[in-house]
Amino acid sequence: MDKEEIIMMLNLDFVRELEASMIYTQNSFIMEECDPSRVTEAIAVDEMRHMWWLADLITKRGGKPTMEHKELDFGGDDLKGMLQRQIKIETEGIEIYTRQAELINDEEVVGVLEHIIAEEKRHRKEFRERLESLDL
């Protein structure tokens, strides 16, 4: 994979992290239960940190991060729907980053992606635990 392809891919990742951070921030504002709201807010901050890491990779390779995102799906207005949507976002991210890490021959990019994958797995676990507690 050449430098331009890596930049394009990292920009798609950057936008996914941007979208996740906006969705999680909005959801944390309107969640009525405190624990899921706090966890969602903290994970939104993690997603913003992922944006910084990806932006650093993009700019080091001569690219410019893009912030053009699609219309956002927040998962509805109820806690269960929001948590389900957030789990889906994390699962999609894990799958995409895992595939990318297998395709890219840039050691620094792969290292960052692997670190993000580990955090996304933890995020998914946190969201799943909150969702499961609703069913009790």
Backbone torsions as a table, in degrees:
resi	resn	phi	psi	omega
1	MET	NA	127.8	-177.7
2	ASP	-84.3	173.5	-174.7
3	LYS	-58.6	-43.0	-178.9
4	GLU	-64.3	-39.6	177.8
5	GLU	-65.6	-39.8	178.5
6	ILE	-64.3	-43.4	178.8
7	ILE	-61.3	-44.8	179.2
8	MET	-60.1	-44.8	-179.8
9	MET	-64.6	-43.8	179.3
10	LEU	-65.0	-32.3	176.7
11	ASN	-67.7	-38.1	174.8
12	LEU	-62.9	-41.0	177.2
13	ASP	-63.4	-43.6	-179.5
14	PHE	-58.7	-45.2	-179.6
15	VAL	-66.2	-38.5	177.4
16	ARG	-61.3	-41.5	178.2
17	GLU	-67.1	-39.4	176.0
18	LEU	-59.1	-48.6	-179.9
19	GLU	-61.7	-44.1	179.2
20	ALA	-61.5	-43.5	-178.5
21	SER	-64.5	-37.9	178.4
22	MET	-69.9	-42.1	178.6
23	ILE	-62.8	-47.8	-177.5
24	TYR	-66.0	-38.6	178.7
25	THR	-63.2	-49.3	178.7
26	GLN	-58.9	-47.1	-178.7
27	ASN	-61.9	-38.4	-179.3
28	SER	-64.9	-30.0	178.1
29	PHE	-67.8	-36.0	-172.2
30	ILE	-104.8	-5.6	175.2
31	MET	-65.7	132.4	-177.7
32	GLU	-84.7	-24.8	-179.7
33	GLU	-90.2	135.4	-170.0
34	CYS	-67.3	-50.7	-175.1
35	ASP	-59.8	-51.6	178.1
36	PRO	-61.0	-34.2	179.2
37	SER	-64.4	-46.1	-179.9
38	ARG	-64.4	-42.3	179.6
39	VAL	-64.3	-43.6	-179.9
40	THR	-63.3	-41.6	177.9
41	GLU	-62.1	-45.0	-179.8
42	ALA	-63.4	-38.9	-179.9
43	ILE	-71.3	-32.3	174.5
44	ALA	-58.6	-40.1	178.2
45	VAL	-65.2	-40.8	176.1
46	ASP	-59.0	-42.9	-179.5
47	GLU	-63.0	-37.0	177.0
48	MET	-64.9	-37.2	176.9
49	ARG	-64.7	-38.9	176.4
50	HIS	-60.2	-38.3	176.9
51	MET	-59.2	-43.7	179.0
52	TRP	-60.3	-45.2	-179.9
53	TRP	-61.4	-45.4	-178.9
54	LEU	-67.2	-40.6	177.4
55	ALA	-60.6	-39.4	177.8
56	ASP	-62.0	-44.4	178.4
57	LEU	-63.3	-41.1	-179.3
58	ILE	-63.5	-50.1	-176.1
59	THR	-69.0	-34.3	177.0
60	LYS	-61.8	-25.6	-178.0
61	ARG	-99.0	10.1	175.3
62	GLY	90.7	8.5	-179.5
63	GLY	-98.2	179.7	179.2
64	LYS	-131.8	124.6	-180.0
65	PRO	-61.8	140.6	177.9
66	THR	-107.3	146.7	179.8
67	MET	-118.5	19.7	178.7
68	GLU	-80.4	111.4	-176.9
69	HIS	-119.1	164.6	178.9
70	LYS	-84.4	176.8	175.4
71	GLU	-63.6	138.4	-172.9
72	LEU	-91.0	141.3	174.8
73	ASP	-108.6	111.6	-176.4
74	PHE	-88.2	-8.0	179.0
75	GLY	90.9	12.0	179.0
76	GLY	95.8	-168.6	-175.4
77	ASP	-105.2	-2.6	-179.9
78	ASP	-105.7	153.7	-175.3
79	LEU	-57.6	-43.8	-178.9
80	LYS	-59.9	-47.3	179.9
81	GLY	-63.1	-40.2	179.1
82	MET	-63.6	-45.8	-179.6
83	LEU	-64.8	-40.6	177.9
84	GLN	-61.4	-42.5	178.6
85	ARG	-63.2	-42.7	-179.2
86	GLN	-65.5	-37.7	175.8
87	ILE	-62.7	-42.3	179.5
88	LYS	-62.7	-42.7	178.9
89	ILE	-60.1	-45.3	-179.6
90	GLU	-65.3	-42.3	-179.5
91	THR	-62.6	-45.1	178.1
92	GLU	-61.0	-42.7	179.0
93	GLY	-60.8	-45.1	179.6
94	ILE	-59.0	-45.8	-178.8
95	GLU	-63.5	-45.1	-178.2
96	ILE	-66.2	-48.6	-178.8
97	TYR	-63.7	-36.3	178.8
98	THR	-63.4	-45.6	177.6
99	ARG	-61.6	-44.0	-178.5
100	GLN	-63.0	-42.2	-179.2
101	ALA	-61.3	-29.3	178.3
102	GLU	-77.0	-26.0	-174.7
103	LEU	-92.7	-26.5	-171.0
104	ILE	-88.3	140.8	179.3
105	ASN	-109.0	25.4	178.2
106	ASP	-106.7	110.5	-173.8
107	GLU	-58.2	-41.1	-179.1
108	GLU	-65.6	-44.4	179.6
109	VAL	-62.9	-46.4	-179.6
110	VAL	-60.8	-41.3	178.7
111	GLY	-60.8	-43.9	178.5
112	VAL	-66.0	-44.7	179.5
113	LEU	-60.0	-41.7	179.2
114	GLU	-64.2	-37.2	177.3
115	HIS	-66.4	-42.0	178.3
116	ILE	-64.5	-41.7	178.7
117	ILE	-56.0	-46.3	-179.5
118	ALA	-60.3	-42.4	179.3
119	GLU	-69.0	-39.0	179.4
120	GLU	-63.9	-36.3	176.9
121	LYS	-64.1	-39.7	177.7
122	ARG	-66.6	-41.5	178.0
123	HIS	-59.8	-46.5	-180.0
124	ARG	-59.4	-41.0	178.4
125	LYS	-62.4	-44.2	178.9
126	GLU	-60.0	-45.7	-180.0
127	PHE	-66.6	-41.3	179.1
128	ARG	-61.8	-41.9	179.3
129	GLU	-61.1	-40.8	179.2
130	ARG	-67.8	-39.2	178.7
131	LEU	-66.0	-44.6	179.1
132	GLU	-62.3	-33.4	179.6
133	SER	-68.8	-21.4	177.1
134	LEU	-72.2	-27.8	-176.8
135	ASP	-84.2	-3.4	-178.3
136	LEU	-77.3	NA	NA
